[in-house]
Structure formats: structure tokens, C-alpha cells
Amino acid sequence: MFLEVCVDSVESAVVAEKGGAKRIELCASLELGGLTPSIGLMKEVKKVVKIPVFCMLRPRSGDFCYAQYELSTMVTDAKELLKSGANGFVFGILDDNQNIEVEACKLLISEIKDSTSFTFHRAFDYIASKYSLSEKLEVISSLGFSRVLTTGGFGDVSKNLDRLLDLHKISQEYGIIILPGGGVNSSNIKFFKNHDFTEIHASCSILQLDSEYGNDFNNPLPKGQRKTVALEKVVQLSSA
């Protein structure tokens, strides 16, 4: 299947491509759900991978309702990332009532219309429940998004398979791709393949412990941990 892998380092981008990923979602701070990557990270990734790179546009952690200055930041970041070789962008904007913020999405897309593709990210899972799945997809499609990244609801994809299948069926009417993500792994990928999903999204990650090291005062800094892409996990999904 067509596999998109989310990464937040050059090392992980290289491993993702080596394992067979067809596209990278480039972020900063995956432990926060993914934030806008730096221009430096984008440039370095583009030096070493040939597959398309989609960049997250998310100026901070937390909700998906942004103030005007945050929207301006997203526009500025997007323009610079586009200059640095971004092939697409991943974002979603809601208002205070969990409606799709149509005008803000229009503005951002109009400012980076030279981008080849837009993905509406997991803000989709937080859109107000008063809207039907069809209504949500109709609006997102009309704005110019090519795909929707979603777990199908709260929790991971394994808890929302029926809803994801409903989304996949409805999406055909609007010519938009449903991109399942959040817990996609070797144990559930067959479901998506058997039901003709065309793309999947995964982190393919493992936790890696940092080493302890001393500072100028000879006091060891505590070990931390970070996620990094595991080659064997990428291979498992890309070859499924």
C-alpha cells in the first residue's frame, strides 16, 4: 500500500524512505502530535530523500482554533517551506464551536496555491458531531483538500474501523482520499487493504533512550526518550 510516514528528524526521514515509504509527513515535536517543522529541517530532509515531503502547519500544541497572528505565522511558514521544496501541506483549522473554519482554510490555501496537495489533518476528528460525515467531507473537498487524515474518531484506528469504512465509502462521492492514521500497524493493515483504502499513515516508531551526559558542572543530565522510525516497521507496512 501507499505508505506515508510521519517523521521529525532527518534520520527518520532517511529510514522511512529506505523502508519503502512513498511520502513523508514532516513535523517537529511528534510527542506533541506534530508541529510545523523548521526551514532548516526541511532543507536538510530534501537533500537526502527523493520521495515527496508534506509539511505539517501547526504553530503550537493544543486545539485547532487559531488567533489571527497564529494564522499569519502559518502563512509565513508555509511560504518559506514551499520555497524550500515542500510538496504539500497538512493542516486543519476549526473555530470556537468546532466548526471547520472555512475562511481561514481558504486564506491559507490561497497563499500557497502552488503547493501540489493539501491534507486536512486530525482536526477532522474534533469537528462538531452535529455534522454528518458527508457534510464534513463535502466542505473539506470544496476547499481544495485532497485527503483527510483521521483515526475515524477518538482512540486509535482499531477502535474506529466501521466509521473509517463509512468515511471511505462516502469519500468516493467527493473525490477525496481517506488516510487512516493513528495506530496503523501490521495487525490491522489487512483491513485497509481488503477494503480498498489506497493510502495509510503511520509513525512506524520506537522509543529510543537518550544517553546520559555531563554538563559543565559535572552533573549528569537525566535520560530522555524520543521516537524514531524503525526500519522493520516501515518495511512491514510498505510491503503489505
MOURCOR-V954606 format. One record per run of one state. SS is the DSSP state (a for helix, b for strand, c for the rest). FROM is the first residue (numbers start at 1). LEN is the number of residues. If there is no record, write none. Layout:
SS|FROM|LEN  SS|FROM|LEN
//
This chain:
c|1|1  b|2|6  c|8|2  a|10|10  c|20|3  b|23|4  c|27|1  b|28|1  c|29|1  a|30|3  c|33|2  b|35|1  c|36|3  a|39|10  c|49|3  b|52|5  c|57|11  a|68|16  c|84|4  b|88|4  c|92|2  b|94|1  c|95|5  b|100|1  c|101|1  a|102|10  c|112|6  b|118|3  c|121|1  a|122|5  c|127|6  a|133|11  c|144|3  b|147|4  c|151|6  a|157|3  c|160|1  a|161|14  c|175|2  b|177|5  c|182|7  a|189|6  c|195|4  b|199|4  c|203|2  b|205|5  c|210|3  b|213|2  c|215|5  b|220|2  c|222|3  b|225|5  c|230|1  a|231|8  c|239|2
//
